[in-house]
Amino acid sequence: MAAESAEQTAPGRTGHPEPTTPPVTRTAVPGAPRTAPDDAVSGSGNGSGAGSDTPADAELASGPLGMRLLAFARVPEETPPSDHELTYAIVAVRHRGRLLLVRERHRQCWELPGGGIDPGETAREAAARELMEEAGQRVPPGELRFEGFARTALPSHLTRYGALFSADVAEPAEFTPNEEIIEIAWWNGSDPLTGAALQTVDVYLAGLTAR
């Protein structure tokens, strides 16, 4: 997943710094997210004036490369929180209950597909484009389900919002490795993933979309 401006990161999905040491997963249990009320921002601080019942220094999840999930806002897609910039979109895609994860070539993490929002592009359009570019799975923008806005931060202390979408696919398309993604996996939530660290912030966010 992505969170910061391009000048702070290496090419690829905006928001993840290039690792200088092997990534270490810091979240003890990657599953079982705490869901928030539909109209609330949960986590640290406030967004768009919405309150929070958690301490100011709390976080919902943390993961490799110092990624932190500070809050999740279930607000209308057309009115994102205004306290930080909306810069990226991610999508939780499932096939027969299995979650799509991509193994990012440079960060060496298993992540949700997603990336930066291009100029003139909506978050919904960005999510569909990144899903196709990274994982080879085509879901029209209009068929994506909007879930909410994730507020994330990196060790640089820059904080950004990302739009979270979800979708289901009946027949996964064939995947071809590309410049960003080495391989994909349809994960059942329990089998070990090899070759890279699991981005537990993304797993937490995917849990918020489970139906």
N, C-alpha and C positions, 0 to 999 in steps of 0.2 A: 504494500500500500504506500501511498505517497503523501507528503505533507508540506514540503518546503519549496522555496523558489529554486529555479534551475541553477542559479549561480552558486548555490550552497552544496550542490551534489554533482555526482558524475552523471554522464548521459544515461538515459533510460527512464525508469519510472521516477518522476519527480518526488523527492522527499526522503530518500534513503541514502545516507552517506556511504561511501565506499568503506568497507571494514578494513581496519588496520591490524586487528587481532581477531582470532577466531571468535565468531559470535557465540554468546552464551544466553540461553533462554532463562529469563528471570521469573516468569510467571509459573507458580507451582502447579496449578491445575489449569490446563488450557480450555476446558469445557465449562459448562454450567454458568453462563453469564447471568448477571443481575439485570433484569429488564426494568425499564423506567416507564412511568406513566406516559400515555400517548402524547401529551402536550407539554412534557417537561424536558428540561436539560438535566441529566444526571451526571454527577462527578464533581470536579473542583470548579469553583467559581460560578459565574452566571453568564448566560448567553441570551441576547435579546430580551433581557429583563426577567427571564424565567429563573425561579429560585432553585436551590439545591439543598438537600438535607444531609449532605456529606461534608466532612471537613474541607477547608480551603486547600489543604495540601494533599487531598486524596486523589487517587487515580483508579480507573476502572480496570486497567490491565497494563502490563508492560511486557516487552519482548526483546529479541535480538537487536543489536545496533543501537540500543538505548531508546527505542521507540516507546512512547507512552500514550495511552488513550486516557484523556482527561475528562471527557464528557461525551454524551450522545444525546442529540436533540431530535425528538420526534415532533417535528413541526412540518407545515406544508412545504412541498417542494419549491413553490414559488416564493417563499419567504425564509431564506436561510438566515441563521443568526448573523448579526452584524458586528460582533465584537472582534472577529478575526476574518481574514480573507478566505474565500472558498477557492481552492486551487486544484483539487483533484477529485477523481471519482473512482470507485471500486465496485466490484460486482461479485456477489456470492451466487454461484451457479450450481445446481444440483441435477444429478441424473440418478433416478431410482434411489434417492436418499443419500447418495454419495456426493461429497463436496469437491468441486473443482479447485485444485491448487496448481500453481505454476512454480517451477524451480528457476529462480532468477540467476542468470549467468554470473553477474558481477558481484551481487550482494551475497550470493550463496544462501538464499533463504527460500523456503516454501511459503508462498504468499497467495492472496487472492489476486486475480487479474485486475489491473487498473493502472491509472497514471494521470498525468497532468491534463488539465482542460486547456485546449488550444484557443487562441483568440477567435472570437465569433462563434464558438462552439458552446452548446449547453452541457451541463454535467451529464445529462442523460445520453446525449450524443457521444460524449467522451467515453462513457462507460461501455457503450456498444462497440465503439471503434477499438478501444484497448482490448476488449474481450476477443475481438477478431484478430487483431495484430499479434497479441501475445499467445493466445491459446487456440486460434483457428476455429473458434466457435461463433457462429453467426446468430445473434438474437437482435431483431429490429429494435430500435430505441423505444418504440411505442409499446413493446411487449415486456419491457423491464418494469419491475415493481419498485417504486421508491420506498425506502425504509427510514431514512433520516440522515442527519449530519453528524459525523464523528469529528470531535476536536482532538487533534493529536499534536505531540511535540517531540522534538529530537534534542540531543544533548546541546545543540547550539542555542536552545531555549526559544527558538522560533516556533510559533504556534499557528496552525492553519486548520481549516475545516475541509473535510472530504465528504462527498455525497455517496451514500451507500445504497446500492440497488441489489435486487435479487431476481433470479429467473430459474426456470426448469427447462431442461432439454430432453426430448424424447429419444433422439438418436444422436449421440456425440459425433462430431466430425473428426476426420483423421487429422492428427497433429504432425507438423513438420518443425523440427528445431529451427530457431531463428537467432538473430543477433542478441536478443534479450533473454530468451527462454530456452533452457536446455531440454526440459521435459515437462510433462504435465502428469497429474495423478487425480483419479477420482477416489477420494479418501473416505473411508467409512468412519473416521473419527477415532479409531483405536489402533489400527495397524501402524507399525513404525514406518516413518518416512526416512529414506536413506539419502546420503550425499549432501545434505544441507540442513541447516537449522530450521525449525518450524517457527514462523512468525506468529506468536501467540496472540498478539493484538488482533490480527486478522481472524484468527480462530474465534476469539471472543465476539468480534463483530458479526461473523457468520452465524454464531449462536443466536444473535438477536433477530435473525431472519428466519429461523426454523419455524415450520408450521406443522 
